[in-house]
């Protein structure tokens, strides 16, 4: 069946999760980040994801903002930083993450071709709305769907159910796009057509399903529909 609905993960897929640390590192007040911000950004993201998985397995769900703060606190301590002002600035910037350069044009093209478009994310509604507003892409999205409504993080099937329930579409009608290999695999196992946006050139995850397509960025997404 033809694709009717294009759904995107948010963090790392549409929005650059390294942008907060990169921006803070350029500010004189946070000069301690200048040489280590890539490590901070990497550790922060890794712990943020790990905490979602561990909470999902343990049945101990919380708001994504909590795991975002917890992940940052771990990353700062691991790298020997304890500046409260730097912590506060990094968290402030996380609400204003930059979209990747190709995102606005890609989403506009999908809408021009008659596609329904949406975000499906671990992020809380407030966080997602802030990022969408900051990036100026709200007018090319039909829905912003958050795991908060089902109380469990990805890749639980109930999260992917949100797409089917909202749009009333078959699983095979959906193209799901994520920069997280495990997320693309989870969506593929659920029955979506999937794209893994492998920006870092990482190996394929050894999981129960594999993404339908692998791309280095989002530029060619419209060609699939």
C-alpha positions as a printed Julia matrix, in Angstrom:
225×3 Matrix{Float64}:
  0.0    0.0    0.0
  1.2    3.57  -0.61
  2.57   5.67   2.21
  0.07   8.22   3.5
  1.65   9.26   6.8
  5.22  10.3    7.6
  6.15  10.23  11.27
  9.4   11.45  12.78
 11.22  10.94  16.01
 12.15  14.33  17.45
 15.43  14.39  19.35
 18.41  13.57  17.16
 16.16  13.18  14.12
 14.53  16.57  13.56
 16.33  18.43  16.37
 20.09  18.46  16.99
 20.6   17.18  20.54
 24.19  18.43  20.52
 23.14  22.01  19.86
 22.62  22.95  23.52
 26.15  22.01  24.59
 27.65  23.55  21.44
 25.86  26.86  22.06
 26.74  27.03  25.75
 30.39  26.27  24.97
 30.55  29.42  22.82
 29.41  31.62  25.71
 32.15  33.14  27.93
 30.23  32.33  31.1
 30.54  28.62  30.33
 34.1   28.47  29.06
 34.71  25.23  30.95
 32.69  23.5   28.22
 34.86  24.78  25.39
 37.04  21.7   24.99
 34.71  19.03  26.33
 31.27  19.93  25.06
 31.14  17.04  22.52
 31.8   14.57  25.34
 29.19  16.24  27.54
 26.64  16.12  24.71
 27.38  12.45  23.97
 27.25  11.35  27.62
 24.1   13.37  28.25
 22.27  11.8   25.33
 23.44   8.28  26.15
 22.31   8.47  29.77
 19.03  10.12  28.81
 18.25   7.15  26.54
 19.5    4.54  28.98
 17.26   5.93  31.7
 14.21   5.7   29.44
 14.94   2.03  28.71
 15.59   1.16  32.35
 12.46   2.94  33.53
 10.39   1.19  30.85
 11.7   -2.24  31.87
 11.18  -1.51  35.56
  7.71  -0.01  35.06
  8.92   3.25  36.65
  7.79   5.83  34.13
  8.43   9.52  34.63
  8.33  12.7   32.57
 11.02  12.93  29.87
 12.19  16.19  31.39
 13.21  14.23  34.49
 15.41  11.79  32.56
 16.83  14.73  30.61
 17.92  16.38  33.86
 19.17  13.12  35.33
 21.21  12.37  32.22
 22.8   15.82  32.29
 23.67  15.54  35.98
 25.44  12.24  35.31
 27.32  13.7   32.34
 28.45  16.78  34.25
 29.66  14.76  37.22
 31.43  12.24  34.98
 33.34  15.1   33.37
 34.19  16.91  36.59
 31.82  19.86  36.23
 29.67  21.17  39.07
 28.7   24.67  37.94
 25.01  25.29  38.69
 24.83  28.15  36.18
 26.18  25.94  33.4
 23.7   23.21  34.27
 20.84  25.71  34.19
 22.0   27.14  30.85
 22.26  23.72  29.22
 18.75  22.81  30.35
 17.4   26.16  29.15
 18.93  25.63  25.71
 17.44  22.15  25.46
 14.02  23.77  25.07
 15.3   25.63  21.99
 17.21  22.95  20.1
 17.95  23.83  16.5
 16.4   21.74  13.76
 18.79  20.18  11.27
 19.16  22.41   8.18
 17.22  20.14   5.81
 14.17  19.77   8.07
 11.93  22.71   7.04
 12.23  22.1    3.29
 11.81  18.34   3.7
  8.61  18.71   5.73
  7.25  21.35   3.35
  7.8   19.01   0.4
  5.97  16.18   2.16
  2.99  18.43   2.83
  2.97  19.59  -0.79
  2.77  15.94  -1.82
 -0.29  15.38   0.35
  1.34  13.49   3.21
  0.14  13.6    6.79
  3.11  14.48   9.0
  3.74  14.04  12.71
  6.26  13.76  15.49
  6.23  10.68  17.74
  8.59  11.21  20.64
  9.59  10.3   24.17
  9.53  14.03  24.85
  6.88  15.59  27.04
  4.25  17.74  25.28
  5.69  20.97  26.71
  9.23  20.11  25.6
  8.09  19.14  22.12
  5.93  22.2   21.68
  8.87  24.37  22.71
 11.2   22.73  20.19
  8.64  22.86  17.37
  7.92  26.52  18.05
 11.61  27.43  18.26
 12.3   25.67  14.95
  9.26  27.25  13.27
  7.93  23.98  11.85
  4.5   23.82  13.48
  2.7   24.72  10.25
  4.07  21.63   8.45
  3.13  19.12  11.17
 -0.34  17.63  11.59
  0.31  16.18  15.04
  2.86  16.09  17.84
  2.44  12.8   19.7
  4.08  12.13  23.07
  4.59   8.9   25.01
  3.26  10.74  28.05
 -0.26   9.74  27.03
  0.56   6.01  27.36
  3.02   6.16  30.26
  5.89   4.17  28.76
  8.89   5.04  26.63
  9.82   3.7   23.2
 10.12   1.1   21.79
  6.99  -0.25  23.49
  4.27  -1.12  20.96
  1.74   1.09  22.74
  3.81   4.11  21.71
  3.6    3.23  18.02
 -0.12   2.58  18.5
 -0.5    6.32  19.0
  0.07   6.88  15.29
 -2.54   4.36  14.22
 -5.05   5.67  16.75
 -4.56   9.3   15.77
 -4.57   8.94  11.99
 -6.71   5.82  11.6
 -4.18   4.36   9.18
 -2.82   0.87   8.62
  0.68   0.15   9.88
  1.93  -0.35   6.34
  0.73   3.15   5.4
  3.26   4.75   7.75
  6.83   5.77   7.04
  8.56   6.16  10.41
 11.88   8.01  10.52
 14.35   7.98  13.4
 18.03   8.68  13.96
 18.01   6.01  16.67
 18.72   2.57  15.25
 16.85   0.85  18.07
 13.8    3.08  17.48
 13.78   2.38  13.75
 14.08  -1.34  14.54
 11.23  -1.16  17.04
  8.99   0.59  14.54
  9.92  -1.93  11.83
  9.04  -4.79  14.16
  5.72  -3.07  14.82
  4.95  -3.04  11.09
  5.83   0.47   9.93
  7.98   1.14   6.91
 11.06   2.7    8.44
 14.09   4.88   7.79
 17.12   4.94  10.03
 18.86   8.31   9.67
 22.39   7.16  10.41
 24.15  10.51  10.65
 27.17   9.07  12.49
 27.75   6.07  10.22
 27.2    3.57  13.04
 26.82  -0.22  12.64
 23.32  -1.68  12.43
 21.84  -2.69  15.78
 21.41  -6.44  16.24
 17.73  -6.52  17.12
 14.53  -8.36  16.23
 13.85  -6.22  13.15
 15.77  -3.95  10.79
 14.87  -0.61   9.21
 13.6   -0.64   5.64
 15.97   2.13   4.54
 19.17   3.7    5.84
 20.07   7.3    4.94
 22.76   9.77   6.08
 20.26  12.61   6.59
 16.65  13.6    5.9
 17.13  15.15   2.48
 15.86  12.2    0.43
 12.83  11.34   2.58
 10.34  12.88   0.08
 11.68  10.59  -2.64
 10.33   7.59  -0.74
  6.73   8.79  -0.96
